[in-house]
Amino acid sequence: MTADLIALCHRQPDRDAVLAALRAAGPDLGVHTDPSSPVVRLTDRAGQPLFAVDGPLLVQVPGEVERLLGVAVEAPVWWVEIRAVSGRDDAIETARRFAERLAGSSEGRVWP
């Protein structure tokens, strides 16, 4: 199971924004990537999964975010899914720090 967060960004998150958000989430995170996937997996010091971040998707259809999430957000917007390991408060808190920093630097907001 996961606890999902979504960063809704009005500017496309670039590499620097993602790196700054990772640093804000925690200095000791392990980062795991797969060249065939846009998903980045983050782990704690012991190598246990904390959260995963999907690559940004551009939502251009007016009203689509409101239809999906129930919140009014002006399109276009970049949708970034963050899935934290449920049952681990530290995973959810770390994922939220990442999401808030990413959205904040990209003129966006975090849902929920």
HELIX and SHEET records of a PDB file:
HELIX    1   1 ARG A   15  ALA A   25  1                                  11    
HELIX    2   2 GLU A   64  LEU A   69  1                                   6    
HELIX    3   3 ASP A   89  SER A  105  1                                  17    
SHEET    1   A 6 GLY A  30  THR A  33  0                                        
SHEET    2   A 6 VAL A  40  THR A  43 -1                                        
SHEET    3   A 6 PRO A  49  VAL A  53 -1                                        
SHEET    4   A 6 VAL A  77  VAL A  85 -1                                        
SHEET    5   A 6 THR A   2  CYS A   9 -1                                        
SHEET    6   A 6 ARG A 109  TRP A 111 -1                                        
SHEET    1   B 5 GLY A  30  THR A  33  0                                        
SHEET    2   B 5 VAL A  40  THR A  43 -1                                        
SHEET    3   B 5 PRO A  49  VAL A  53 -1                                        
SHEET    4   B 5 VAL A  77  VAL A  85 -1                                        
SHEET    5   B 5 LEU A  57  VAL A  59 -1                                        
END                                                                             
